Amino acid sequence: MDDRTLSGFTLVELLVTLAVLAILLTTAVPALTDLLDSQRLRITAQRIAADLRYARAEAVKRHADIPVGVSFTPGRDWCYGISQQLPCDCRERDTHSALACLLDSAHARQLRVAASDTEARIHITEVRFSGAHSTRFDPLRGTAQAGTVSLRSQRGKQLDVRVSTLGRVRICVPEAAAGIAGYAPC
């Protein structure tokens, strides 16, 4: 029998290939999990920052006597609402309730709320504004009650969404915290 006509893998070659594959998987899976965790935190912080900017723009656009604000309910199952009446309850879905987070638009009351995504597992650990868990944007100048919304991911990474007294919103990494690349320290 001629050995040159047979093809295939030997048992040793197969075991070496499986060992290399196992090593690659043990290093790739934690890195992928860390990447997904960072992306979830980044997306949540960007969504909150965008809604704070939206509230400021609405306050300036309306130029009414009533400021527009954002009211937060921190924790694991967090939510927040954009409203002309603060504080508002972001869990209230009845538009006729006095506690609902509503914006009057073209004489139509619209709920403006956002809530945590249980899949993302991002927590609002703390909300620090001079108005407790809410901030208001002045309709004349767009200034605000300064403060911070602190976010933490499941793997311990942290980002802050900060609002200055001028109404500017930025995302930053708290000092001595495991943050995400691409954001300046606070």
C-alpha positions, 0 to 999 in steps of 0.5 A, spaced: 500 500 500 502 506 498 502 512 503 502 517 498 495 516 496 491 516 503 489 523 505 486 526 511 489 528 518 492 525 523 490 524 531 496 529 533 494 534 528 487 534 530 489 535 537 493 540 536 488 544 532 483 543 537 488 546 542 490 552 538 482 553 537 481 553 545 486 558 546 483 563 541 476 562 544 478 563 551 482 570 550 476 572 545 470 571 549 472 575 554 474 581 550 468 580 546 464 581 552 467 587 554 466 590 548 459 589 548 459 592 555 462 598 553 458 599 547 451 598 551 454 603 556 456 608 551 449 608 547 445 609 553 450 615 555 449 618 548 441 617 548 441 620 555 445 626 553 441 627 546 435 627 550 438 632 555 440 636 549 433 635 546 429 638 552 434 644 552 432 645 545 425 645 546 425 650 552 429 655 547 424 653 541 418 654 546 420 661 549 414 660 554 414 662 561 414 655 563 421 651 563 422 644 560 426 639 564 428 632 565 426 628 571 430 622 573 428 615 577 435 612 578 436 605 580 436 598 576 430 599 573 431 607 571 427 611 567 426 619 565 421 623 562 422 630 559 416 635 561 414 642 562 412 640 569 417 637 574 417 633 578 414 628 573 413 620 574 416 617 568 412 611 570 406 614 569 403 612 562 396 616 563 396 623 559 391 625 563 395 624 570 398 630 573 404 626 574 405 624 567 411 627 563 408 631 558 410 636 553 404 640 549 406 640 542 400 643 537 395 642 543 396 635 543 399 632 550 405 627 548 408 622 553 416 623 553 419 618 557 425 613 556 426 607 560 432 602 561 433 596 557 433 590 561 438 587 556 443 592 556 444 592 564 446 599 565 444 602 571 443 609 573 447 609 580 446 616 582 443 623 579 445 629 582 442 636 580 440 642 585 433 640 583 434 633 586 433 628 581 431 633 575 434 639 572 430 645 568 432 649 562 431 656 562 426 658 556 430 665 555 437 663 555 437 655 555 441 655 562 440 649 566 440 647 573 447 643 573 448 636 575 450 629 573 447 623 571 452 617 573 452 610 569 455 604 571 455 597 566 454 590 568 462 589 568 463 596 572 465 601 567 462 608 568 460 614 565 457 621 567 453 625 563 454 632 565 450 638 564 453 645 566 449 651 568 450 654 561 446 648 559 451 644 555 451 637 556 457 632 555 459 625 557 466 624 561 469 618 565 469 619 572 476 620 576 479 613 578 473 609 574 474 604 569 471 608 563 471 607 556 476 610 551 474 616 547 471 620 553 475 625 557 476 625 564 471 629 568 
